[in-house]
Amino acid sequence: MYSDLLHALPDVFAWTNFAAVVIGVIAGIVVGAMPGLSATMAISVLVPFTFGLEPLVALGLMAGIYNGAMYGGAIPAVLLRIPGTPAAVATTFDGYPMAQKGEGGFALQVAVVSSSIGGIASAFALMLLAPPLSKVTLLFGPSEVFWVAVFGLASIIFLLGGNPIKGLISACFGVFVSVIGSDPIYGNDRFTFGQLEMLDGINIVILLVGLYALPPVIDLLETPLKTDGVNSSKLGTEPIWKALPRMNYWKTWLRGSFLGIWIGILPGAGGSMAAFMSYNEARRTSKHPETWGEGEPEGVAAAEVANNADTASALIPALTLGIPGTAVAAVMLGGLLVHGLQPGPMLFRDNPDIVFGFMWQFLFGAILLVLLGGSLATNSFARLLNLPRPLLGSVIIVLMLIGVYSIHGRMFDVYLMLGFGAIGWVMDRLKFPLPPVVLGLILGGFAEENLRLALRIGRGDPMVLFQNTTSLILVALTAAVVVGPTLKKRFIDSRKKA
């Protein structure tokens, strides 16, 4: 299995594939530097434009954007105390006070080096853990794959945080969208409402762009950017090789990398939780905890290394089981499907060069952060904060419309995307989580196909779903995920009353 990893390396160094990673990292830093934009939204807008590209070129762009955006969020977090991405909230605690003291340039250098270290650790975790896990999942039959899909949906619904009922409604909406179109076995129309354009089902790109790209753009146009922070034109960062000797945060980097990788693998956690846990642990073990929150560089290092260490590790369950650890991973699964790559047990067997090449691209994207996010680039990207928000929002909307129209060359898809965008905006306002919708669409058809196949093998006997140890273990895990949060809440409530 690891020989396939080495075999895929030459493909990554093809100039088109490597250039895609470079362009992706630059675009990701730009996206992360703009408050209100995110890697999820950027990749959602990108996916329609990758139809005509080779899979590794498209995946290289996604890997680069993901790595770049996670660092880019530190730029407004340090300069304006506005996190560019949700995971950059903890970076504001010490980054902004450093900028106020005239050390904004050093804070960004700490952020870019820490982000790169976290990303490299995460990429190695993906390379080392995903291949053996995929080898195990290749032994799964239809009933086991069905329970994996159910476990994935339950994990996102009940471990995502917030209201499980809202998560369940979101997942059910995604599953409903997945069954629209022709029945795969009998050919009957299902929920097409007489529209011929819906016979082939709902293209996942239309859903992704509508749900993830349109609501943030609406918020972007509604909320003016307050630039009352540190003036980015007076940033003045020193060369990164001169700043490196001042960074001696190896314990913090190691601890934050471990926490980020572990949290990235857990479905529904994400970079925000990783950053907060890393920051709290680093502060707890610090010799001078009283200086934290007043401009401590190690605080920036702790937050940034952890929120980047969950990037590639979130793809470990996504690539091997089809269960994304974060919203970005869910969107990336959609990108894989667009190129005919079905996430799950068969991916490593059927497309080893592509999937292992994708892992190398994550590693090189993390390394390129230091080169592309250095002093000159950071100064340049910081000035993006001065762009008018209406202009930025208008450009993104135009890209969305062009991208969706280019899928099939019909306005029906554009109207459908706008409809999903309206639904996504309402769900966002009502605090309904969006990742379960995407996972419901991805796993809904997958679960239906394997359920029907398992029942056909068992001649209609539903007990075929419970006839082996692997299936029973997955059923037990699903039950634990569903019941666990409720029991934990009752235990905490009983402790408080006592």
C-alpha positions as CSV (number, residue, x, y, z in Angstrom):
1,M,0.0,0.0,0.0
2,Y,2.8,2.4,0.9
3,S,4.6,1.5,-2.4
4,D,1.5,3.1,-4.2
5,L,2.3,6.3,-2.1
6,L,5.8,6.5,-3.6
7,H,4.5,5.6,-7.1
8,A,2.2,8.6,-7.1
9,L,4.9,11.1,-6.3
10,P,6.2,11.7,-9.9
11,D,2.6,12.5,-11.0
12,V,2.4,15.3,-8.4
13,F,5.6,16.9,-9.8
14,A,4.0,17.3,-13.3
15,W,4.0,21.0,-13.9
16,T,0.2,21.3,-14.2
17,N,-0.4,19.4,-11.0
18,F,2.2,21.3,-9.0
19,A,1.2,24.7,-10.4
20,A,-2.4,23.9,-9.3
21,V,-1.2,23.5,-5.7
22,V,0.8,26.8,-5.9
23,I,-2.2,28.7,-7.3
24,G,-4.5,27.1,-4.7
25,V,-2.3,28.2,-1.8
26,I,-2.2,31.8,-3.1
27,A,-5.9,31.9,-3.7
28,G,-6.5,30.3,-0.3
29,I,-4.5,33.0,1.5
30,V,-6.5,35.6,-0.3
31,V,-9.8,34.0,0.6
32,G,-8.8,33.5,4.3
33,A,-7.6,37.1,4.5
34,M,-11.1,38.4,3.6
35,P,-13.4,38.3,6.7
36,G,-16.7,36.5,5.8
37,L,-15.1,34.3,3.2
38,S,-14.0,30.7,4.0
39,A,-12.3,27.7,2.5
40,T,-15.7,26.0,2.3
41,M,-17.2,28.7,0.2
42,A,-14.1,29.1,-2.0
43,I,-14.0,25.4,-2.8
44,S,-17.7,25.3,-3.4
45,V,-17.3,28.1,-6.0
46,L,-14.3,26.4,-7.5
47,V,-15.8,22.9,-8.0
48,P,-17.9,23.8,-11.1
49,F,-14.9,25.2,-12.9
50,T,-12.9,21.9,-12.5
51,F,-15.1,19.7,-14.7
52,G,-12.7,19.9,-17.7
53,L,-9.6,19.5,-15.6
54,E,-7.6,16.4,-14.8
55,P,-8.5,15.0,-11.3
56,L,-5.1,15.8,-9.8
57,V,-5.2,19.4,-11.0
58,A,-8.6,19.9,-9.5
59,L,-7.7,18.2,-6.2
60,G,-4.4,20.2,-6.1
61,L,-6.4,23.4,-6.3
62,M,-8.6,22.3,-3.4
63,A,-5.7,21.1,-1.3
64,G,-3.9,24.4,-1.8
65,I,-7.0,26.5,-1.1
66,Y,-7.7,24.6,2.1
67,N,-4.1,25.0,3.4
68,G,-3.9,28.7,2.3
69,A,-7.2,29.7,3.8
70,M,-6.5,28.2,7.2
71,Y,-3.4,30.5,7.5
72,G,-5.0,33.5,5.7
73,G,-7.6,33.7,8.4
74,A,-4.8,34.8,10.7
75,I,-4.2,38.1,8.8
76,P,-7.4,39.9,9.7
77,A,-7.3,38.1,13.1
78,V,-4.0,39.8,13.9
79,L,-4.6,43.2,12.2
80,L,-8.3,43.8,12.9
81,R,-9.2,41.3,15.6
82,I,-11.7,39.9,13.1
83,P,-11.1,36.1,12.5
84,G,-10.9,35.6,8.7
85,T,-12.1,32.0,9.2
86,P,-14.0,30.5,12.2
87,A,-10.9,28.5,13.2
88,A,-8.9,31.8,13.6
89,V,-10.8,33.1,16.7
90,A,-8.2,31.9,19.2
91,T,-5.5,33.6,17.1
92,T,-7.1,37.0,17.9
93,F,-6.4,36.5,21.7
94,D,-2.7,37.3,21.4
95,G,-2.3,38.2,17.8
96,Y,-4.2,41.5,18.0
97,P,-2.4,42.7,21.2
98,M,0.9,42.0,19.4
99,A,-0.1,44.1,16.5
100,Q,-1.1,46.9,18.8
101,K,2.4,46.8,20.3
102,G,4.0,47.1,16.8
103,E,4.7,43.3,16.5
104,G,2.0,42.5,14.0
105,G,4.6,41.4,11.4
106,F,6.2,38.9,13.9
107,A,2.8,37.6,14.9
108,L,2.0,36.8,11.2
109,Q,5.4,35.2,10.8
110,V,4.7,33.0,13.8
111,A,1.3,32.2,12.4
112,V,2.6,31.2,8.9
113,V,5.4,28.9,10.4
114,S,3.0,27.3,12.9
115,S,0.3,26.8,10.2
116,S,2.9,25.1,7.9
117,I,4.1,22.8,10.7
118,G,0.5,21.9,11.6
119,G,-0.3,21.2,7.9
120,I,2.8,19.1,7.4
121,A,2.0,17.0,10.5
122,S,-1.6,16.6,9.3
123,A,-0.5,15.5,5.8
124,F,1.9,12.8,7.3
125,A,-1.0,11.6,9.5
126,L,-3.2,11.2,6.4
127,M,-0.4,9.3,4.6
128,L,0.3,7.0,7.5
129,L,-3.2,6.2,8.8
130,A,-5.5,6.2,5.7
131,P,-3.8,3.4,3.7
132,P,-4.1,0.7,6.5
133,L,-7.6,1.9,7.4
134,S,-8.7,1.6,3.7
135,K,-7.2,-2.0,3.6
136,V,-9.5,-3.0,6.4
137,T,-12.6,-1.3,4.8
138,L,-12.0,-3.2,1.6
139,L,-13.2,-6.3,3.4
140,F,-16.6,-4.7,4.0
141,G,-19.7,-6.1,2.1
142,P,-23.0,-4.4,1.3
143,S,-24.5,-4.7,4.8
144,E,-21.3,-3.3,6.5
145,V,-21.1,-0.4,4.0
146,F,-24.7,0.4,4.7
147,W,-24.0,0.6,8.4
148,V,-20.9,2.7,7.8
149,A,-23.2,5.2,5.9
150,V,-25.7,5.2,8.8
151,F,-22.8,5.7,11.3
152,G,-21.5,8.6,9.3
153,L,-24.9,10.3,9.3
154,A,-25.4,9.7,13.0
155,S,-21.9,11.0,13.8
156,I,-22.5,14.3,11.9
157,I,-26.0,14.7,13.4
158,F,-25.2,14.0,17.1
159,L,-21.5,15.0,17.4
160,L,-21.6,18.2,15.5
161,G,-22.8,20.1,18.5
162,G,-25.9,22.3,18.9
163,N,-29.4,20.8,18.5
164,P,-29.5,17.1,17.4
165,I,-33.1,17.6,16.1
166,K,-32.0,20.3,13.8
167,G,-29.1,18.1,12.7
168,L,-31.5,15.3,12.0
169,I,-33.8,17.5,9.9
170,S,-30.8,18.8,7.9
171,A,-29.6,15.2,7.2
172,C,-33.1,14.1,6.2
173,F,-33.3,17.0,3.8
174,G,-30.0,15.8,2.3
175,V,-31.2,12.2,2.0
176,F,-34.4,13.5,0.4
177,V,-32.4,15.4,-2.3
178,S,-30.3,12.2,-2.9
179,V,-33.4,10.2,-4.0
180,I,-34.7,12.7,-6.5
181,G,-34.5,11.4,-10.0
182,S,-34.9,8.0,-11.6
183,D,-35.0,4.9,-9.4
184,P,-31.7,3.1,-10.0
185,I,-33.3,-0.4,-10.2
186,Y,-36.9,0.1,-11.6
187,G,-36.4,3.4,-13.4
188,N,-39.5,5.1,-11.9
189,D,-39.5,8.9,-11.5
190,R,-39.1,10.0,-7.9
191,F,-39.9,13.5,-6.7
192,T,-39.1,15.1,-10.1
193,F,-42.4,17.1,-10.2
194,G,-42.6,16.6,-14.0
195,Q,-39.3,18.4,-14.6
196,L,-37.2,16.5,-17.2
197,E,-34.1,18.2,-15.9
198,M,-34.4,16.4,-12.6
199,L,-34.5,12.9,-14.0
200,D,-30.7,12.5,-13.5
201,G,-31.0,13.7,-9.9
202,I,-29.6,16.8,-8.3
203,N,-26.0,17.6,-9.2
204,I,-24.0,17.9,-6.0
205,V,-22.2,20.9,-7.2
206,I,-25.5,22.9,-7.5
207,L,-26.3,22.0,-3.9
208,L,-22.8,22.9,-2.7
209,V,-22.6,26.2,-4.4
210,G,-26.1,27.2,-3.3
211,L,-25.8,26.1,0.4
212,Y,-22.2,27.1,1.1
213,A,-21.4,30.0,-1.2
214,L,-24.6,32.1,-1.4
215,P,-25.4,32.7,2.3
216,P,-21.9,34.0,3.2
217,V,-22.0,36.4,0.2
218,I,-25.4,37.7,1.4
219,D,-23.9,38.3,4.8
220,L,-20.8,39.9,3.1
221,L,-23.0,42.4,1.4
222,E,-25.1,43.1,4.5
223,T,-22.2,43.7,7.0
224,P,-19.7,46.5,6.3
225,L,-16.1,45.8,7.3
226,K,-15.0,48.0,10.2
227,T,-11.3,48.8,9.6
228,D,-10.6,50.3,13.0
229,G,-7.7,47.9,13.7
230,V,-4.0,48.1,12.9
231,N,-3.2,49.8,9.6
232,S,-2.1,47.1,7.2
233,S,0.0,49.5,5.1
234,K,2.3,50.0,8.2
235,L,2.8,46.3,8.8
236,G,6.5,46.0,7.9
237,T,7.3,42.3,8.4
238,E,10.9,41.2,8.6
239,P,12.2,38.4,6.4
240,I,11.0,35.0,7.7
241,W,14.6,33.5,8.0
242,K,15.4,36.4,10.5
243,A,12.3,35.8,12.5
244,L,12.8,32.0,12.8
245,P,15.5,32.1,15.5
246,R,13.0,33.9,17.8
247,M,10.5,31.1,17.5
248,N,11.2,28.3,20.1
249,Y,7.8,26.7,20.5
250,W,8.5,23.1,19.7
251,K,6.5,21.7,22.7
252,T,3.6,23.8,21.7
253,W,3.9,22.8,18.0
254,L,4.0,19.1,18.9
255,R,1.1,19.3,21.4
256,G,-1.0,21.4,19.0
257,S,-0.3,19.1,16.0
258,F,-1.3,16.0,18.0
259,L,-4.5,17.7,19.2
260,G,-5.4,19.0,15.8
261,I,-4.9,15.6,14.1
262,W,-6.9,13.8,16.8
263,I,-9.8,16.3,16.6
264,G,-9.7,16.4,12.8
265,I,-10.3,12.6,12.7
266,L,-13.4,13.0,14.9
267,P,-16.5,13.7,12.8
268,G,-18.0,17.1,13.4
269,A,-15.2,18.7,15.5
270,G,-13.1,20.9,13.3
271,G,-10.4,23.5,13.5
272,S,-12.1,25.9,16.0
273,M,-12.2,23.2,18.7
274,A,-8.6,22.2,18.0
275,A,-7.4,25.8,18.2
276,F,-9.2,26.5,21.5
277,M,-8.0,23.2,23.1
278,S,-4.4,23.8,22.0
279,Y,-4.4,27.4,23.2
280,N,-5.8,26.4,26.6
281,E,-3.3,23.5,27.1
282,A,-0.3,25.7,26.0
283,R,-1.5,28.4,28.5
284,R,-2.0,25.9,31.3
285,T,1.6,24.6,30.9
286,S,3.2,27.9,30.3
287,K,5.7,29.3,32.9
288,H,4.2,32.8,32.5
289,P,0.4,32.3,32.0
290,E,-0.2,35.9,33.2
291,T,1.2,37.3,29.9
292,W,-1.3,35.3,27.7
293,G,-4.0,37.5,26.2
294,E,-1.6,40.5,26.2
295,G,0.5,39.7,23.2
296,E,2.2,36.3,23.8
297,P,3.6,34.9,20.5
298,E,3.3,31.3,21.8
299,G,-0.5,31.8,22.0
300,V,-0.5,32.6,18.3
301,A,1.6,29.5,17.6
302,A,-0.7,27.2,19.7
303,A,-3.8,28.4,17.9
304,E,-2.4,28.3,14.4
305,V,-0.6,25.0,14.5
306,A,-3.8,23.2,15.8
307,N,-6.3,24.7,13.4
308,N,-4.0,23.7,10.5
309,A,-3.3,20.2,11.9
310,D,-6.9,19.2,11.3
311,T,-6.9,19.9,7.6
312,A,-5.6,16.7,6.0
313,S,-6.5,14.5,9.1
314,A,-10.2,15.4,8.6
315,L,-9.9,13.6,5.3
316,I,-8.8,10.3,6.9
317,P,-12.4,9.2,7.7
318,A,-13.7,11.0,4.6
319,L,-11.5,9.1,2.0
320,T,-11.7,5.7,3.7
321,L,-15.2,5.6,5.0
322,G,-17.0,8.5,3.2
323,I,-17.5,10.3,6.6
324,P,-16.1,13.8,6.5
325,G,-14.7,15.3,9.7
326,T,-15.4,18.9,8.8
327,A,-17.6,21.0,6.4
328,V,-14.6,21.5,4.1
329,A,-14.0,17.8,3.9
330,A,-17.7,17.3,3.0
331,V,-17.4,19.8,0.1
332,M,-14.2,18.0,-1.0
333,L,-16.1,14.7,-1.1
334,G,-18.4,16.5,-3.5
335,G,-15.3,17.5,-5.6
336,L,-14.2,13.8,-5.7
337,L,-17.7,12.7,-6.9
338,V,-17.6,15.3,-9.7
339,H,-14.6,13.5,-11.1
340,G,-16.1,10.1,-10.8
341,L,-14.2,9.2,-7.6
342,Q,-16.5,7.5,-5.0
343,P,-15.2,8.1,-1.5
344,G,-15.1,5.0,0.6
345,P,-13.5,1.6,0.7
346,M,-13.1,1.2,-3.1
347,L,-11.3,4.5,-3.7
348,F,-7.8,3.3,-2.7
349,R,-8.2,0.1,-4.8
350,D,-9.6,1.7,-7.9
351,N,-7.7,5.0,-8.0
352,P,-4.5,4.7,-6.0
353,D,-2.5,7.2,-8.1
354,I,-5.1,9.9,-7.7
355,V,-5.8,9.5,-4.0
356,F,-2.1,9.2,-3.0
357,G,-1.2,12.1,-5.3
358,F,-3.9,14.1,-3.4
359,M,-2.1,13.3,-0.1
360,W,1.3,14.5,-1.5
361,Q,-0.4,17.7,-2.7
362,F,-1.6,18.4,0.9
363,L,2.0,18.0,2.1
364,F,3.4,20.3,-0.5
365,G,0.6,22.8,0.0
366,A,1.6,23.0,3.7
367,I,5.3,23.4,2.9
368,L,4.6,26.1,0.3
369,L,2.8,28.2,3.0
370,V,6.1,29.4,4.4
371,L,7.4,30.4,0.9
372,L,4.2,32.0,-0.4
373,G,3.0,33.4,2.9
374,G,6.3,35.1,3.8
375,S,6.9,38.8,4.4
376,L,6.2,40.2,0.9
377,A,3.1,38.1,0.4
378,T,1.7,38.8,3.8
379,N,2.1,42.5,3.2
380,S,0.3,42.2,-0.1
381,F,-2.5,40.0,1.2
382,A,-3.1,42.2,4.2
383,R,-3.9,45.1,1.8
384,L,-6.8,43.0,0.4
385,L,-8.6,44.0,3.6
386,N,-9.1,47.5,1.9
387,L,-11.2,46.0,-0.9
388,P,-14.9,47.2,-0.9
389,R,-17.2,44.4,0.2
390,P,-19.9,45.1,-2.4
391,L,-17.3,44.6,-5.2
392,L,-16.0,41.4,-3.7
393,G,-19.6,40.0,-3.2
394,S,-20.5,40.9,-6.8
395,V,-17.5,39.1,-8.2
396,I,-18.2,36.0,-6.2
397,I,-21.9,35.9,-7.3
398,V,-20.9,36.3,-11.0
399,L,-18.4,33.4,-10.6
400,M,-21.2,31.3,-9.0
401,L,-23.6,31.9,-11.8
402,I,-21.1,31.2,-14.5
403,G,-19.8,28.0,-12.8
404,V,-23.3,26.5,-12.3
405,Y,-24.5,27.4,-15.8
406,S,-21.4,25.8,-17.3
407,I,-22.3,22.3,-15.8
408,H,-25.1,21.6,-18.3
409,G,-25.5,24.9,-20.1
410,R,-29.1,25.5,-18.8
411,M,-30.7,28.2,-16.7
412,F,-32.7,25.6,-14.7
413,D,-29.5,24.7,-12.8
414,V,-29.0,28.4,-11.9
415,Y,-32.6,28.7,-10.6
416,L,-32.1,25.5,-8.6
417,M,-28.8,26.8,-7.2
418,L,-30.5,30.1,-6.1
419,G,-33.3,28.0,-4.5
420,F,-30.8,26.0,-2.5
421,G,-29.0,29.3,-1.7
422,A,-32.3,30.7,-0.2
423,I,-32.8,27.4,1.8
424,G,-29.2,27.6,3.0
425,W,-29.6,31.2,4.1
426,V,-32.8,30.4,6.0
427,M,-31.1,27.4,7.6
428,D,-28.1,29.5,8.6
429,R,-30.4,32.1,10.2
430,L,-32.3,29.4,12.1
431,K,-29.0,27.7,13.2
432,F,-29.6,24.5,11.2
433,P,-26.2,22.9,10.5
434,L,-25.3,22.6,6.8
435,P,-22.8,19.7,6.8
436,P,-25.5,17.0,7.5
437,V,-27.3,18.2,4.3
438,V,-24.2,17.5,2.1
439,L,-23.4,14.2,3.9
440,G,-27.1,13.2,3.5
441,L,-26.8,13.8,-0.3
442,I,-23.5,11.9,-0.5
443,L,-24.4,9.0,1.8
444,G,-28.1,8.8,1.0
445,G,-27.8,7.2,-2.4
446,F,-24.8,5.2,-1.2
447,A,-26.7,3.7,1.8
448,E,-29.8,3.0,-0.4
449,E,-27.8,1.2,-3.0
450,N,-26.0,-1.1,-0.5
451,L,-29.2,-1.6,1.6
452,R,-31.1,-2.9,-1.5
453,L,-28.1,-5.0,-2.6
454,A,-27.8,-6.6,0.9
455,L,-31.5,-7.4,0.9
456,R,-31.4,-8.9,-2.5
457,I,-28.5,-11.1,-1.4
458,G,-30.5,-12.1,1.7
459,R,-33.6,-12.7,-0.4
460,G,-35.5,-10.0,1.4
461,D,-34.6,-11.1,5.0
462,P,-33.7,-7.9,7.0
463,M,-31.6,-10.1,9.4
464,V,-28.9,-10.2,6.7
465,L,-27.9,-6.7,8.0
466,F,-27.1,-8.2,11.4
467,Q,-25.4,-11.5,10.5
468,N,-21.7,-10.7,11.0
469,T,-19.6,-9.2,13.8
470,T,-18.5,-6.1,11.8
471,S,-22.1,-5.1,11.2
472,L,-23.0,-5.6,14.9
473,I,-20.0,-3.4,16.0
474,L,-21.1,-0.7,13.6
475,V,-24.6,-0.9,14.9
476,A,-23.3,-0.6,18.5
477,L,-21.1,2.4,17.5
478,T,-24.1,4.1,15.9
479,A,-26.2,3.5,19.0
480,A,-23.4,4.9,21.2
481,V,-23.2,8.0,19.0
482,V,-27.0,8.5,19.2
483,V,-27.4,7.8,22.9
484,G,-24.0,9.1,24.2
485,P,-24.7,12.8,24.1
486,T,-28.0,12.4,25.9
487,L,-26.5,10.3,28.7
488,K,-23.6,12.7,29.0
489,K,-26.0,15.7,29.4
490,R,-28.1,13.9,32.0
491,F,-24.9,12.9,33.9
492,I,-23.7,16.6,33.9
493,D,-27.1,17.8,35.0
494,S,-27.3,15.3,37.9
495,R,-23.8,16.4,39.0
496,K,-24.9,20.0,39.0
497,K,-28.0,19.2,41.1
498,A,-25.9,17.2,43.5
